[in-house]
Amino acid sequence: MRDDRPVRHIRKRESQTGNESSKGSSSLPRPEPSEREIKSVVSRWVRDHRQRSEEFRRTFASLFQASELHVPIR
């Protein structure tokens, strides 16, 4: 099925005005991900979605064929 990959959280940036004091001075700003990194993450999401959709379609097609319902397969 799917291989285990670490989950990467994408967060909405917090506003700079009210949250600076609550973070503390010890935290350093995280570098922004490069465009290449973003593209690779999004393309992996799209590829995984297409793969799951195809598996879903095949599963239901085989279920319908097993129950002798005729569904056209692309």
PDB file of N, CA, C and O in Angstrom:
ATOM      1  N   MET A   1       0.836  -1.190   0.000  1.00  0.00           N
ATOM      2  CA  MET A   1       0.000   0.000   0.000  1.00  0.00           C
ATOM      3  C   MET A   1       0.882   1.255   0.000  1.00  0.00           C
ATOM      4  O   MET A   1       1.582   1.521  -0.977  1.00  0.00           O
ATOM      5  N   ARG A   2       0.847   2.021   1.088  1.00  0.00           N
ATOM      6  CA  ARG A   2       1.622   3.254   1.150  1.00  0.00           C
ATOM      7  C   ARG A   2       2.799   3.069   2.086  1.00  0.00           C
ATOM      8  O   ARG A   2       2.689   2.437   3.137  1.00  0.00           O
ATOM      9  N   ASP A   3       3.921   3.630   1.686  1.00  0.00           N
ATOM     10  CA  ASP A   3       5.065   3.572   2.575  1.00  0.00           C
ATOM     11  C   ASP A   3       4.951   4.698   3.606  1.00  0.00           C
ATOM     12  O   ASP A   3       4.390   5.755   3.318  1.00  0.00           O
ATOM     13  N   ASP A   4       5.477   4.471   4.784  1.00  0.00           N
ATOM     14  CA  ASP A   4       5.392   5.461   5.856  1.00  0.00           C
ATOM     15  C   ASP A   4       6.390   6.573   5.599  1.00  0.00           C
ATOM     16  O   ASP A   4       7.583   6.333   5.410  1.00  0.00           O
ATOM     17  N   ARG A   5       5.883   7.782   5.597  1.00  0.00           N
ATOM     18  CA  ARG A   5       6.722   8.965   5.440  1.00  0.00           C
ATOM     19  C   ARG A   5       6.428   9.911   6.583  1.00  0.00           C
ATOM     20  O   ARG A   5       5.305   9.936   7.087  1.00  0.00           O
ATOM     21  N   PRO A   6       7.411  10.689   7.003  1.00  0.00           N
ATOM     22  CA  PRO A   6       7.132  11.649   8.062  1.00  0.00           C
ATOM     23  C   PRO A   6       6.125  12.686   7.574  1.00  0.00           C
ATOM     24  O   PRO A   6       6.146  13.092   6.413  1.00  0.00           O
ATOM     25  N   VAL A   7       5.252  13.102   8.471  1.00  0.00           N
ATOM     26  CA  VAL A   7       4.231  14.083   8.129  1.00  0.00           C
ATOM     27  C   VAL A   7       4.828  15.466   8.259  1.00  0.00           C
ATOM     28  O   VAL A   7       5.484  15.770   9.255  1.00  0.00           O
ATOM     29  N   ARG A   8       4.612  16.299   7.273  1.00  0.00           N
ATOM     30  CA  ARG A   8       5.117  17.663   7.303  1.00  0.00           C
ATOM     31  C   ARG A   8       3.941  18.603   7.463  1.00  0.00           C
ATOM     32  O   ARG A   8       3.059  18.663   6.606  1.00  0.00           O
ATOM     33  N   HIS A   9       3.933  19.331   8.557  1.00  0.00           N
ATOM     34  CA  HIS A   9       2.846  20.258   8.837  1.00  0.00           C
ATOM     35  C   HIS A   9       3.122  21.589   8.161  1.00  0.00           C
ATOM     36  O   HIS A   9       4.232  22.117   8.227  1.00  0.00           O
ATOM     37  N   ILE A  10       2.094  22.123   7.510  1.00  0.00           N
ATOM     38  CA  ILE A  10       2.188  23.430   6.888  1.00  0.00           C
ATOM     39  C   ILE A  10       1.268  24.346   7.658  1.00  0.00           C
ATOM     40  O   ILE A  10       0.061  24.112   7.730  1.00  0.00           O
ATOM     41  N   ARG A  11       1.834  25.384   8.231  1.00  0.00           N
ATOM     42  CA  ARG A  11       1.052  26.277   9.081  1.00  0.00           C
ATOM     43  C   ARG A  11       0.891  27.639   8.441  1.00  0.00           C
ATOM     44  O   ARG A  11       1.742  28.097   7.678  1.00  0.00           O
ATOM     45  N   LYS A  12      -0.217  28.273   8.768  1.00  0.00           N
ATOM     46  CA  LYS A  12      -0.449  29.640   8.344  1.00  0.00           C
ATOM     47  C   LYS A  12       0.448  30.542   9.177  1.00  0.00           C
ATOM     48  O   LYS A  12       0.574  30.349  10.386  1.00  0.00           O
ATOM     49  N   ARG A  13       1.060  31.507   8.547  1.00  0.00           N
ATOM     50  CA  ARG A  13       1.971  32.401   9.265  1.00  0.00           C
ATOM     51  C   ARG A  13       1.182  33.256  10.246  1.00  0.00           C
ATOM     52  O   ARG A  13       0.103  33.757   9.931  1.00  0.00           O
ATOM     53  N   GLU A  14       1.738  33.410  11.433  1.00  0.00           N
ATOM     54  CA  GLU A  14       1.101  34.233  12.450  1.00  0.00           C
ATOM     55  C   GLU A  14       1.439  35.687  12.193  1.00  0.00           C
ATOM     56  O   GLU A  14       2.484  35.999  11.623  1.00  0.00           O
ATOM     57  N   SER A  15       0.547  36.583  12.618  1.00  0.00           N
ATOM     58  CA  SER A  15       0.799  38.007  12.413  1.00  0.00           C
ATOM     59  C   SER A  15       1.983  38.434  13.274  1.00  0.00           C
ATOM     60  O   SER A  15       2.189  37.898  14.363  1.00  0.00           O
ATOM     61  N   GLN A  16       2.734  39.369  12.802  1.00  0.00           N
ATOM     62  CA  GLN A  16       3.959  39.794  13.475  1.00  0.00           C
ATOM     63  C   GLN A  16       3.696  40.713  14.663  1.00  0.00           C
ATOM     64  O   GLN A  16       4.553  40.821  15.540  1.00  0.00           O
ATOM     65  N   THR A  17       2.552  41.374  14.724  1.00  0.00           N
ATOM     66  CA  THR A  17       2.337  42.393  15.746  1.00  0.00           C
ATOM     67  C   THR A  17       2.046  41.805  17.117  1.00  0.00           C
ATOM     68  O   THR A  17       2.745  42.152  18.070  1.00  0.00           O
ATOM     69  N   GLY A  18       1.078  40.955  17.268  1.00  0.00           N
ATOM     70  CA  GLY A  18       0.649  40.500  18.576  1.00  0.00           C
ATOM     71  C   GLY A  18       1.355  39.285  19.095  1.00  0.00           C
ATOM     72  O   GLY A  18       1.279  39.019  20.295  1.00  0.00           O
ATOM     73  N   ASN A  19       2.037  38.531  18.269  1.00  0.00           N
ATOM     74  CA  ASN A  19       2.573  37.245  18.692  1.00  0.00           C
ATOM     75  C   ASN A  19       4.063  37.261  19.015  1.00  0.00           C
ATOM     76  O   ASN A  19       4.589  36.250  19.482  1.00  0.00           O
ATOM     77  N   GLU A  20       4.751  38.356  18.787  1.00  0.00           N
ATOM     78  CA  GLU A  20       6.191  38.368  19.046  1.00  0.00           C
ATOM     79  C   GLU A  20       6.493  38.215  20.528  1.00  0.00           C
ATOM     80  O   GLU A  20       7.437  37.514  20.891  1.00  0.00           O
ATOM     81  N   SER A  21       5.717  38.853  21.388  1.00  0.00           N
ATOM     82  CA  SER A  21       6.003  38.788  22.812  1.00  0.00           C
ATOM     83  C   SER A  21       5.654  37.421  23.392  1.00  0.00           C
ATOM     84  O   SER A  21       6.290  36.977  24.348  1.00  0.00           O
ATOM     85  N   SER A  22       4.649  36.746  22.825  1.00  0.00           N
ATOM     86  CA  SER A  22       4.242  35.455  23.366  1.00  0.00           C
ATOM     87  C   SER A  22       5.197  34.335  22.972  1.00  0.00           C
ATOM     88  O   SER A  22       5.260  33.319  23.664  1.00  0.00           O
ATOM     89  N   LYS A  23       5.935  34.490  21.887  1.00  0.00           N
ATOM     90  CA  LYS A  23       6.860  33.449  21.443  1.00  0.00           C
ATOM     91  C   LYS A  23       8.115  33.400  22.295  1.00  0.00           C
ATOM     92  O   LYS A  23       8.661  32.321  22.526  1.00  0.00           O
ATOM     93  N   GLY A  24       8.574  34.526  22.757  1.00  0.00           N
ATOM     94  CA  GLY A  24       9.817  34.562  23.517  1.00  0.00           C
ATOM     95  C   GLY A  24      10.976  34.917  22.616  1.00  0.00           C
ATOM     96  O   GLY A  24      10.875  34.828  21.393  1.00  0.00           O
ATOM     97  N   SER A  25      12.073  35.317  23.220  1.00  0.00           N
ATOM     98  CA  SER A  25      13.211  35.770  22.424  1.00  0.00           C
ATOM     99  C   SER A  25      14.127  34.625  22.009  1.00  0.00           C
ATOM    100  O   SER A  25      14.998  34.817  21.160  1.00  0.00           O
ATOM    101  N   SER A  26      13.952  33.439  22.587  1.00  0.00           N
ATOM    102  CA  SER A  26      14.862  32.337  22.282  1.00  0.00           C
ATOM    103  C   SER A  26      14.556  31.659  20.949  1.00  0.00           C
ATOM    104  O   SER A  26      15.417  30.967  20.405  1.00  0.00           O
ATOM    105  N   SER A  27      13.354  31.842  20.412  1.00  0.00           N
ATOM    106  CA  SER A  27      13.019  31.155  19.165  1.00  0.00           C
ATOM    107  C   SER A  27      13.543  31.938  17.970  1.00  0.00           C
ATOM    108  O   SER A  27      13.340  33.148  17.861  1.00  0.00           O
ATOM    109  N   LEU A  28      14.217  31.231  17.082  1.00  0.00           N
ATOM    110  CA  LEU A  28      14.736  31.836  15.865  1.00  0.00           C
ATOM    111  C   LEU A  28      13.712  31.660  14.757  1.00  0.00           C
ATOM    112  O   LEU A  28      12.994  30.661  14.742  1.00  0.00           O
ATOM    113  N   PRO A  29      13.628  32.599  13.836  1.00  0.00           N
ATOM    114  CA  PRO A  29      12.667  32.441  12.735  1.00  0.00           C
ATOM    115  C   PRO A  29      13.075  31.261  11.861  1.00  0.00           C
ATOM    116  O   PRO A  29      14.250  31.074  11.542  1.00  0.00           O
ATOM    117  N   ARG A  30      12.080  30.475  11.488  1.00  0.00           N
ATOM    118  CA  ARG A  30      12.339  29.316  10.641  1.00  0.00           C
ATOM    119  C   ARG A  30      12.488  29.776   9.198  1.00  0.00           C
ATOM    120  O   ARG A  30      11.745  30.650   8.751  1.00  0.00           O
ATOM    121  N   PRO A  31      13.433  29.205   8.466  1.00  0.00           N
ATOM    122  CA  PRO A  31      13.586  29.599   7.060  1.00  0.00           C
ATOM    123  C   PRO A  31      12.379  29.134   6.242  1.00  0.00           C
ATOM    124  O   PRO A  31      11.830  28.057   6.472  1.00  0.00           O
ATOM    125  N   GLU A  32      11.992  29.953   5.304  1.00  0.00           N
ATOM    126  CA  GLU A  32      10.870  29.610   4.428  1.00  0.00           C
ATOM    127  C   GLU A  32      11.281  28.456   3.512  1.00  0.00           C
ATOM    128  O   GLU A  32      12.422  28.412   3.051  1.00  0.00           O
ATOM    129  N   PRO A  33      10.364  27.523   3.246  1.00  0.00           N
ATOM    130  CA  PRO A  33      10.706  26.444   2.321  1.00  0.00           C
ATOM    131  C   PRO A  33      10.896  27.007   0.908  1.00  0.00           C
ATOM    132  O   PRO A  33      10.228  27.959   0.504  1.00  0.00           O
ATOM    133  N   SER A  34      11.802  26.405   0.192  1.00  0.00           N
ATOM    134  CA  SER A  34      12.055  26.872  -1.170  1.00  0.00           C
ATOM    135  C   SER A  34      10.901  26.457  -2.082  1.00  0.00           C
ATOM    136  O   SER A  34      10.097  25.588  -1.743  1.00  0.00           O
ATOM    137  N   GLU A  35      10.845  27.090  -3.222  1.00  0.00           N
ATOM    138  CA  GLU A  35       9.800  26.771  -4.195  1.00  0.00           C
ATOM    139  C   GLU A  35       9.909  25.314  -4.640  1.00  0.00           C
ATOM    140  O   GLU A  35       8.900  24.649  -4.874  1.00  0.00           O
ATOM    141  N   ARG A  36      11.121  24.837  -4.750  1.00  0.00           N
ATOM    142  CA  ARG A  36      11.341  23.444  -5.154  1.00  0.00           C
ATOM    143  C   ARG A  36      10.778  22.474  -4.111  1.00  0.00           C
ATOM    144  O   ARG A  36      10.166  21.467  -4.467  1.00  0.00           O
ATOM    145  N   GLU A  37      10.986  22.778  -2.814  1.00  0.00           N
ATOM    146  CA  GLU A  37      10.451  21.934  -1.748  1.00  0.00           C
ATOM    147  C   GLU A  37       8.926  21.926  -1.773  1.00  0.00           C
ATOM    148  O   GLU A  37       8.302  20.877  -1.612  1.00  0.00           O
ATOM    149  N   ILE A  38       8.337  23.082  -1.972  1.00  0.00           N
ATOM    150  CA  ILE A  38       6.873  23.179  -2.016  1.00  0.00           C
ATOM    151  C   ILE A  38       6.334  22.383  -3.196  1.00  0.00           C
ATOM    152  O   ILE A  38       5.357  21.646  -3.060  1.00  0.00           O
ATOM    153  N   LYS A  39       6.965  22.529  -4.344  1.00  0.00           N
ATOM    154  CA  LYS A  39       6.517  21.794  -5.535  1.00  0.00           C
ATOM    155  C   LYS A  39       6.620  20.289  -5.335  1.00  0.00           C
ATOM    156  O   LYS A  39       5.741  19.543  -5.767  1.00  0.00           O
ATOM    157  N   SER A  40       7.691  19.837  -4.682  1.00  0.00           N
ATOM    158  CA  SER A  40       7.839  18.393  -4.483  1.00  0.00           C
ATOM    159  C   SER A  40       6.782  17.868  -3.519  1.00  0.00           C
ATOM    160  O   SER A  40       6.272  16.764  -3.712  1.00  0.00           O
ATOM    161  N   VAL A  41       6.444  18.634  -2.489  1.00  0.00           N
ATOM    162  CA  VAL A  41       5.410  18.201  -1.542  1.00  0.00           C
ATOM    163  C   VAL A  41       4.056  18.147  -2.234  1.00  0.00           C
ATOM    164  O   VAL A  41       3.324  17.168  -2.089  1.00  0.00           O
ATOM    165  N   VAL A  42       3.719  19.187  -2.981  1.00  0.00           N
ATOM    166  CA  VAL A  42       2.420  19.232  -3.657  1.00  0.00           C
ATOM    167  C   VAL A  42       2.333  18.141  -4.714  1.00  0.00           C
ATOM    168  O   VAL A  42       1.290  17.502  -4.847  1.00  0.00           O
ATOM    169  N   SER A  43       3.399  17.912  -5.467  1.00  0.00           N
ATOM    170  CA  SER A  43       3.345  16.870  -6.493  1.00  0.00           C
ATOM    171  C   SER A  43       3.202  15.488  -5.856  1.00  0.00           C
ATOM    172  O   SER A  43       2.556  14.609  -6.424  1.00  0.00           O
ATOM    173  N   ARG A  44       3.806  15.290  -4.670  1.00  0.00           N
ATOM    174  CA  ARG A  44       3.625  14.022  -3.961  1.00  0.00           C
ATOM    175  C   ARG A  44       2.179  13.857  -3.518  1.00  0.00           C
ATOM    176  O   ARG A  44       1.627  12.760  -3.606  1.00  0.00           O
ATOM    177  N   TRP A  45       1.550  14.946  -3.037  1.00  0.00           N
ATOM    178  CA  TRP A  45       0.133  14.888  -2.658  1.00  0.00           C
ATOM    179  C   TRP A  45      -0.731  14.503  -3.849  1.00  0.00           C
ATOM    180  O   TRP A  45      -1.618  13.657  -3.736  1.00  0.00           O
ATOM    181  N   VAL A  46      -0.468  15.126  -4.986  1.00  0.00           N
ATOM    182  CA  VAL A  46      -1.261  14.862  -6.188  1.00  0.00           C
ATOM    183  C   VAL A  46      -1.067  13.414  -6.641  1.00  0.00           C
ATOM    184  O   VAL A  46      -2.034  12.731  -6.975  1.00  0.00           O
ATOM    185  N   ARG A  47       0.168  12.955  -6.652  1.00  0.00           N
ATOM    186  CA  ARG A  47       0.458  11.572  -7.057  1.00  0.00           C
ATOM    187  C   ARG A  47      -0.234  10.573  -6.127  1.00  0.00           C
ATOM    188  O   ARG A  47      -0.826   9.598  -6.589  1.00  0.00           O
ATOM    189  N   ASP A  48      -0.155  10.819  -4.808  1.00  0.00           N
ATOM    190  CA  ASP A  48      -0.820   9.936  -3.849  1.00  0.00           C
ATOM    191  C   ASP A  48      -2.329   9.946  -4.037  1.00  0.00           C
ATOM    192  O   ASP A  48      -2.978   8.903  -3.954  1.00  0.00           O
ATOM    193  N   HIS A  49      -2.886  11.121  -4.291  1.00  0.00           N
ATOM    194  CA  HIS A  49      -4.336  11.220  -4.503  1.00  0.00           C
ATOM    195  C   HIS A  49      -4.757  10.440  -5.747  1.00  0.00           C
ATOM    196  O   HIS A  49      -5.754   9.719  -5.720  1.00  0.00           O
ATOM    197  N   ARG A  50      -4.010  10.581  -6.821  1.00  0.00           N
ATOM    198  CA  ARG A  50      -4.332   9.842  -8.050  1.00  0.00           C
ATOM    199  C   ARG A  50      -4.230   8.341  -7.838  1.00  0.00           C
ATOM    200  O   ARG A  50      -5.059   7.576  -8.330  1.00  0.00           O
ATOM    201  N   GLN A  51      -3.206   7.924  -7.102  1.00  0.00           N
ATOM    202  CA  GLN A  51      -3.032   6.499  -6.844  1.00  0.00           C
ATOM    203  C   GLN A  51      -4.192   5.963  -6.005  1.00  0.00           C
ATOM    204  O   GLN A  51      -4.738   4.904  -6.314  1.00  0.00           O
ATOM    205  N   ARG A  52      -4.572   6.681  -4.950  1.00  0.00           N
ATOM    206  CA  ARG A  52      -5.692   6.230  -4.115  1.00  0.00           C
ATOM    207  C   ARG A  52      -6.993   6.226  -4.899  1.00  0.00           C
ATOM    208  O   ARG A  52      -7.811   5.321  -4.728  1.00  0.00           O
ATOM    209  N   SER A  53      -7.201   7.221  -5.756  1.00  0.00           N
ATOM    210  CA  SER A  53      -8.414   7.262  -6.568  1.00  0.00           C
ATOM    211  C   SER A  53      -8.483   6.073  -7.520  1.00  0.00           C
ATOM    212  O   SER A  53      -9.547   5.484  -7.713  1.00  0.00           O
ATOM    213  N   GLU A  54      -7.351   5.726  -8.110  1.00  0.00           N
ATOM    214  CA  GLU A  54      -7.311   4.580  -9.020  1.00  0.00           C
ATOM    215  C   GLU A  54      -7.564   3.274  -8.271  1.00  0.00           C
ATOM    216  O   GLU A  54      -8.276   2.402  -8.770  1.00  0.00           O
ATOM    217  N   GLU A  55      -6.986   3.132  -7.074  1.00  0.00           N
ATOM    218  CA  GLU A  55      -7.243   1.940  -6.257  1.00  0.00           C
ATOM    219  C   GLU A  55      -8.726   1.851  -5.887  1.00  0.00           C
ATOM    220  O   GLU A  55      -9.317   0.772  -5.933  1.00  0.00           O
ATOM    221  N   PHE A  56      -9.311   2.973  -5.527  1.00  0.00           N
ATOM    222  CA  PHE A  56     -10.735   3.027  -5.178  1.00  0.00           C
ATOM    223  C   PHE A  56     -11.588   2.611  -6.372  1.00  0.00           C
ATOM    224  O   PHE A  56     -12.517   1.817  -6.229  1.00  0.00           O
ATOM    225  N   ARG A  57     -11.270   3.153  -7.555  1.00  0.00           N
ATOM    226  CA  ARG A  57     -12.029   2.832  -8.764  1.00  0.00           C
ATOM    227  C   ARG A  57     -11.930   1.342  -9.086  1.00  0.00           C
ATOM    228  O   ARG A  57     -12.934   0.701  -9.397  1.00  0.00           O
ATOM    229  N   ARG A  58     -10.713   0.791  -9.011  1.00  0.00           N
ATOM    230  CA  ARG A  58     -10.534  -0.634  -9.295  1.00  0.00           C
ATOM    231  C   ARG A  58     -11.274  -1.514  -8.299  1.00  0.00           C
ATOM    232  O   ARG A  58     -11.868  -2.524  -8.677  1.00  0.00           O
ATOM    233  N   THR A  59     -11.239  -1.134  -7.037  1.00  0.00           N
ATOM    234  CA  THR A  59     -11.920  -1.916  -6.008  1.00  0.00           C
ATOM    235  C   THR A  59     -13.414  -1.972  -6.271  1.00  0.00           C
ATOM    236  O   THR A  59     -14.017  -3.045  -6.226  1.00  0.00           O
ATOM    237  N   PHE A  60     -14.013  -0.821  -6.547  1.00  0.00           N
ATOM    238  CA  PHE A  60     -15.448  -0.811  -6.792  1.00  0.00           C
ATOM    239  C   PHE A  60     -15.805  -1.477  -8.107  1.00  0.00           C
ATOM    240  O   PHE A  60     -16.861  -2.100  -8.215  1.00  0.00           O
ATOM    241  N   ALA A  61     -14.948  -1.359  -9.105  1.00  0.00           N
ATOM    242  CA  ALA A  61     -15.214  -2.050 -10.364  1.00  0.00           C
ATOM    243  C   ALA A  61     -15.212  -3.561 -10.152  1.00  0.00           C
ATOM    244  O   ALA A  61     -16.056  -4.269 -10.701  1.00  0.00           O
ATOM    245  N   SER A  62     -14.264  -4.052  -9.354  1.00  0.00           N
ATOM    246  CA  SER A  62     -14.234  -5.491  -9.100  1.00  0.00           C
ATOM    247  C   SER A  62     -15.419  -5.927  -8.247  1.00  0.00           C
ATOM    248  O   SER A  62     -15.936  -7.028  -8.436  1.00  0.00           O
ATOM    249  N   LEU A  63     -15.860  -5.093  -7.316  1.00  0.00           N
ATOM    250  CA  LEU A  63     -17.044  -5.420  -6.524  1.00  0.00           C
ATOM    251  C   LEU A  63     -18.287  -5.508  -7.410  1.00  0.00           C
ATOM    252  O   LEU A  63     -19.094  -6.427  -7.268  1.00  0.00           O
ATOM    253  N   PHE A  64     -18.432  -4.559  -8.313  1.00  0.00           N
ATOM    254  CA  PHE A  64     -19.596  -4.577  -9.206  1.00  0.00           C
ATOM    255  C   PHE A  64     -19.542  -5.767 -10.154  1.00  0.00           C
ATOM    256  O   PHE A  64     -20.576  -6.361 -10.458  1.00  0.00           O
ATOM    257  N   GLN A  65     -18.357  -6.119 -10.622  1.00  0.00           N
ATOM    258  CA  GLN A  65     -18.235  -7.275 -11.503  1.00  0.00           C
ATOM    259  C   GLN A  65     -18.526  -8.566 -10.759  1.00  0.00           C
ATOM    260  O   GLN A  65     -19.106  -9.494 -11.323  1.00  0.00           O
ATOM    261  N   ALA A  66     -18.134  -8.628  -9.520  1.00  0.00           N
ATOM    262  CA  ALA A  66     -18.388  -9.836  -8.724  1.00  0.00           C
ATOM    263  C   ALA A  66     -19.895 -10.010  -8.465  1.00  0.00           C
ATOM    264  O   ALA A  66     -20.393 -11.131  -8.369  1.00  0.00           O
ATOM    265  N   SER A  67     -20.595  -8.898  -8.356  1.00  0.00           N
ATOM    266  CA  SER A  67     -22.047  -8.996  -8.116  1.00  0.00           C
ATOM    267  C   SER A  67     -22.836  -9.024  -9.416  1.00  0.00           C
ATOM    268  O   SER A  67     -24.060  -8.900  -9.417  1.00  0.00           O
ATOM    269  N   GLU A  68     -22.122  -9.187 -10.517  1.00  0.00           N
ATOM    270  CA  GLU A  68     -22.719  -9.311 -11.865  1.00  0.00           C
ATOM    271  C   GLU A  68     -23.443  -8.044 -12.322  1.00  0.00           C
ATOM    272  O   GLU A  68     -24.334  -8.122 -13.168  1.00  0.00           O
ATOM    273  N   LEU A  69     -23.089  -6.915 -11.795  1.00  0.00           N
ATOM    274  CA  LEU A  69     -23.565  -5.649 -12.330  1.00  0.00           C
ATOM    275  C   LEU A  69     -22.561  -5.227 -13.388  1.00  0.00           C
ATOM    276  O   LEU A  69     -21.352  -5.364 -13.200  1.00  0.00           O
ATOM    277  N   HIS A  70     -23.059  -4.719 -14.484  1.00  0.00           N
ATOM    278  CA  HIS A  70     -22.179  -4.365 -15.580  1.00  0.00           C
ATOM    279  C   HIS A  70     -21.876  -2.863 -15.532  1.00  0.00           C
ATOM    280  O   HIS A  70     -22.741  -2.027 -15.791  1.00  0.00           O
ATOM    281  N   VAL A  71     -20.641  -2.553 -15.198  1.00  0.00           N
ATOM    282  CA  VAL A  71     -20.173  -1.186 -15.136  1.00  0.00           C
ATOM    283  C   VAL A  71     -19.021  -1.079 -16.118  1.00  0.00           C
ATOM    284  O   VAL A  71     -18.089  -1.882 -16.074  1.00  0.00           O
ATOM    285  N   PRO A  72     -19.078  -0.083 -17.010  1.00  0.00           N
ATOM    286  CA  PRO A  72     -17.977   0.045 -17.959  1.00  0.00           C
ATOM    287  C   PRO A  72     -16.682   0.444 -17.246  1.00  0.00           C
ATOM    288  O   PRO A  72     -16.673   1.347 -16.409  1.00  0.00           O
ATOM    289  N   ILE A  73     -15.603  -0.238 -17.590  1.00  0.00           N
ATOM    290  CA  ILE A  73     -14.297   0.068 -17.035  1.00  0.00           C
ATOM    291  C   ILE A  73     -13.509   0.828 -18.100  1.00  0.00           C
ATOM    292  O   ILE A  73     -13.459   0.424 -19.261  1.00  0.00           O
ATOM    293  N   ARG A  74     -12.919   1.892 -17.699  1.00  0.00           N
ATOM    294  CA  ARG A  74     -12.166   2.716 -18.658  1.00  0.00           C
ATOM    295  C   ARG A  74     -10.892   2.057 -19.062  1.00  0.00           C
ATOM    296  O   ARG A  74     -10.137   2.611 -19.862  1.00  0.00           O
TER     297      ARG A  74
END
